[in-house]
């Protein structure tokens, strides 16, 4: 039995997948945009709540900066771009 070449593996893999590199990049770009938007909205809302509770803009900025990366990740992974896979 002979070993497969890299070209043969690539051709077989490309034939079984309907997503090419350009489409995957577009999906990732949309997910990044969704994550960024979700992060900005969550940061603004958490700033407003923290500022309202503590009457200090420093606390509001601190809370927003701490929560924004988690919100960005949540927005990225729950983006509608990934519904193509389910």
Steps between C-alpha positions, in 0.01 A plus 500: 500500500648836403499817707288795395668819385412837651326602176274195513409567862422864419283407201302244698463738795385785278246276331331408827487854637283776358678778690804653337752739653320813379168392645661408832669843513166670434337295778778589742483869406126505569551323833772751594268790413222345709738444792630856483150645488387283792810601696441872441133479595575296812781738596273803466219339700731376775663844519158661541393258773829525691503879469141512625579279798832649609487854350860463387607496136816310596300210639278505191797486265660226709190283488458560126864412430476181704174379342563603138738215401265235638207661322703512178573129522138421571391713205755333271405144586124563505506691170247414235792433264552160662141379442618365166665213688198393701 
